[in-house]
């Protein structure tokens, strides 16, 4: 696991984040490592201080990914966070407002810089889920990581103009 390098021992890009929402069995703000395993065409997501097996997300499942600055979310549980994030990446800023309305009346949180991955789960490919990760001081080379991931996935541009 790389700490200060952008690639692991096998040459795969790897980056550290703070977990925010969208993964089961992860605690809020847990140190999380994501590796782009190119030989398997998937992301490997793991808790940094754990021996647990990584969670796997195929590149083909990713429909959108990107970085959002100063994301304001309602922190009443993972559903409010995820719905705001899904709306924000697919529909733009208006979608984030509409998607986040399910958390009305709960605590608001502003995340300075977030890496968001929208994906289709294998058990329900018509659904859209989101993983929200905060970019922190340990997220070295995150910009290279994100831009490279976009080239390997089915990720859509954030501001689609198609009708």
N, C-alpha and C positions, 0 to 999 in steps of 0.2 A: 504494500500500500504506500503510495507516494505521499510525502508530507510537503516537501518544498519543490518537487519536480512536477512537471505537467504530464509526464508519462510514467507508467509502471515499468517493471523489469522486462515485460514482453512488448513494449512499445505502444500500449493502448493509453489513450488519454484518460486522465483521472482527475477529479476535482472534489474538494470538500465543501460542504454546505451545512447550514443549521436547518433541521427539519421543522416545517411549520404545519403541513396538513396533507392528507391524502393517502397515507400508508398505515396499514394495521400494525399494531404492536410497537409503534414508535412514539416516544414521548416528545412533547412540544419542546423545541430548541435542541433536540438531541444532535450531537455531532454525527454527520452522515457523509459517506463517501460514495461517489458515483463513478463507475468506470465504463468507458465505451469499449466493449469486447467485440472487436471487429471480426474476429474469426467465427464468432457465433451470431453476429449481427444483432446484438442486444445490449441493453444497459444492465449493469450489475449494481444494485443499490444495497448498501450495508451500513449498519451502525458501526462507527469507527472503533469503539472500545468493546467489541463483542466478537465472539467466535461463531455467531449464528450464520447460517447459510444466507447468501445474498438473495434479495428479491430480484426477479428477472423480468425485464420489459423488452420485448422485441422491437427493433427499429420500425418494423412495419406496422406496429400498433400505434405509434405516435402520430397524431394528426396536427398538432401545433405545439411549438415551444418558443419561448422567448424570455426576455428580461423586462420587467416592469419596475419603474422608479416610484417610490412613495405610494405604494398600494395601501389604500385604506380598506380594511375589512371588518366585518362584524365577527368577533370571537365568542360565539355562543356554542361552538362545537364545530366539527369538521365539515358538516354539510353546508353551513353558511359560507365558510371560507371557500370550499370547492365550487359552489354555484357561482360565486362572484368571480372566481378565477376563470372558470369555463366561459362565462359570458364575456369577460374582458378580453380573452384571446381570440375568440371566434367572432364576436359581434362588435368589438371595440369598446370605448369608454361607456357608451349608453348601456351596452350589455352587462358591464360590470355593476352598474347601478341597479339595473333590474334584477340581475342574478343575485345580488347581495341583499335584496329586500327580505329574504327569508330570515335574516338575523336581526330584524328591527327590534329594538328594545334590549339588545345585549351590549356587551362592552365592545367598543371600537378599538382597533389596533392599527397603527401605521407601520408598515415594513419598508425600510428605506430602499432596499434593492432586492428584488425577488427573481428567482429562476423558476419558471412555470412550465410544466409538461402536461399537455392535454393528450389523453390516449383512449383507446377503445379496449376494454377488458376482454380477455379471451372467452369468458363465460357469458358475456352479453355484448356482442360486437355492435349492437345498435345504440348502446349507452356511451356516454362520454364522461370520463373521470379526469381528475386533475391531481397533480402532485405539486405542492408549493414548497420551495426551499429558499431560505434567506441566504443571500450572498454576504459572507462575513469576511473578516480579516484573513482567515485560513483558506478562503476561496481563491487561491492564487491561480492565475491564468484562466479564470472563468469565462472571459470573453472568447478566447480561442476554443474552449470546450463547447460553448453554446453554438458558435458559428459552425464548427465542425460537425456537431450533432445534426444541425439543420440540413446539411448536405447529405447525410446518411439516412434520413427518414422521409416519411411522406408529409412532413410538416408544411402547413400552409403559411403563406405570408400573413402577417398580422392585419394588414389593411387590404383585404380582398375587395376588388371593385366589380366582381362578376355579378350578373343578375340571374 
